[in-house]
Amino acid sequence: MPGPLQRLKGLIDRGLEATAPLWPAIQLAFAWVHLAAHILGIEDIEAATARQRLGGLLGAMSRHRDKVGGLASAVSHFLKVSRSYWPGLFHCYETDGLPRTNNDLEQFFGSHRYHERRASGRKAAAPALVLRGEARLLAAAATRQRAFSAAELAGADPGRRQQLHQRLEARRRRRVRRSRFRRDPQAFLQQLEDQLLKSALLS
């Protein structure tokens, strides 16, 4: 009578035999993803080189995705996500000290949340951080790298500063309108109706 190890070996052998037709596709798909991770993980590589190599790999994956059988939809999803991330995927190769992965970025910006929690005592993010995070988080990250002089701050592009101010102000106004609507929906809608009628009469 076969022992436990023999029965286990028999079970594994039958499983491998039953799934044998699936392995070539899995090996090819895994090789593609592993190569993509290798390209993006090279330490000393220029952005243009990383872009060229990964673009070539994605092109090959697109041309030969039918070779992975049932995994073709997974490859298509990988290509779609890669295209959506493409515009910002290579900044880390152009900017010294910029984290390369989501985990590294979360740790990088998480320290801001930690210090803000210690300073304010709030467990949740402050409303101001939600509204002005585009500016505050970047400022906090930049000032951890080095100190900026008043002359450098004064020399910032006025046009870009104005665009940032307009975006932040538009975000603040949307938040104010949402708050007013939640507080008194009927009065908010009545005010919108009055404004619409007034603009129609003026025109």
HUCORBEL-V426427 format. One record per backbone hydrogen bond with DSSP energy under -0.5 kcal/mol. NH is the residue of the N-H (numbers start at 1). CO is the residue of the C=O. E is the energy in kcal/mol with one decimal. If there is no record, write none. Layout:
NH,CO,E  NH,CO,E
This chain:
7,3,-2.4  8,4,-2.4  9,5,-2.5  10,6,-2.5  11,7,-2.2  12,8,-2.5  13,9,-2.8  14,10,-2.3  15,11,-2.1  16,12,-2.8  17,13,-2.3  18,14,-2.3  19,15,-1.8  20,16,-0.6  20,17,-0.5  22,19,-1.9  23,19,-0.8  23,20,-0.8  24,20,-0.6  26,22,-1.8  27,23,-3.0  28,24,-2.1  29,25,-2.5  30,26,-2.7  31,27,-2.1  32,28,-2.0  33,29,-2.2  34,30,-2.9  35,31,-2.2  36,32,-2.3  37,33,-2.3  38,34,-2.0  39,35,-2.6  40,36,-2.2  41,37,-1.2  42,38,-0.7  42,39,-0.9  45,43,-1.2  50,46,-2.6  51,47,-2.7  52,48,-2.3  53,49,-2.7  54,50,-2.5  55,51,-2.2  56,52,-2.2  57,53,-2.1  58,54,-2.8  59,55,-2.1  60,56,-2.1  61,57,-2.6  62,58,-2.2  63,59,-2.1  64,60,-2.2  65,62,-0.5  67,64,-1.9  68,65,-1.6  69,66,-1.2  71,68,-2.3  72,69,-1.8  75,71,-2.2  76,72,-2.4  77,73,-2.0  78,74,-2.2  79,75,-2.5  80,76,-2.4  81,77,-2.6  82,78,-2.2  83,79,-2.3  84,80,-1.9  85,81,-1.9  86,82,-1.1  88,85,-1.4  89,85,-0.6  89,86,-1.3  91,88,-0.6  93,90,-1.2  94,90,-0.6  94,91,-1.2  95,91,-1.7  96,94,-0.5  98,95,-1.6  99,97,-0.5  105,101,-2.4  106,102,-2.8  107,103,-2.1  108,104,-2.3  109,105,-2.8  110,106,-1.9  111,107,-1.1  112,109,-0.8  113,109,-1.2  114,110,-2.3  115,111,-2.5  116,112,-2.6  117,113,-2.3  118,114,-2.0  119,115,-2.1  120,116,-2.7  121,117,-2.4  129,126,-0.8  130,126,-1.7  131,127,-2.4  132,128,-3.0  133,129,-0.9  135,132,-1.2  136,132,-3.1  137,133,-2.0  138,133,-0.7  139,135,-2.3  140,136,-2.6  141,137,-2.4  142,138,-2.7  143,139,-2.5  144,140,-0.8  145,141,-0.7  145,142,-1.0  146,142,-1.4  153,149,-2.0  154,150,-2.6  155,151,-1.3  156,153,-1.3  161,157,-2.3  162,158,-2.3  163,159,-2.1  164,160,-2.5  165,161,-2.4  166,162,-2.4  167,163,-2.3  168,164,-2.6  169,165,-2.5  170,166,-2.5  171,167,-2.1  172,168,-2.1  173,169,-2.5  174,170,-2.0  175,171,-1.9  176,172,-2.3  177,173,-2.5  178,174,-2.3  179,175,-2.3  180,176,-2.5  181,177,-2.4  182,178,-2.4  183,179,-2.1  184,180,-2.3  188,184,-2.2  189,185,-2.6  190,186,-2.2  191,187,-2.1  192,188,-2.0  193,189,-2.3  194,190,-2.4  195,191,-2.3  196,192,-2.3  197,193,-2.4  198,194,-2.4  199,195,-2.4  200,196,-1.9  201,197,-2.2  202,198,-2.1  203,199,-1.6
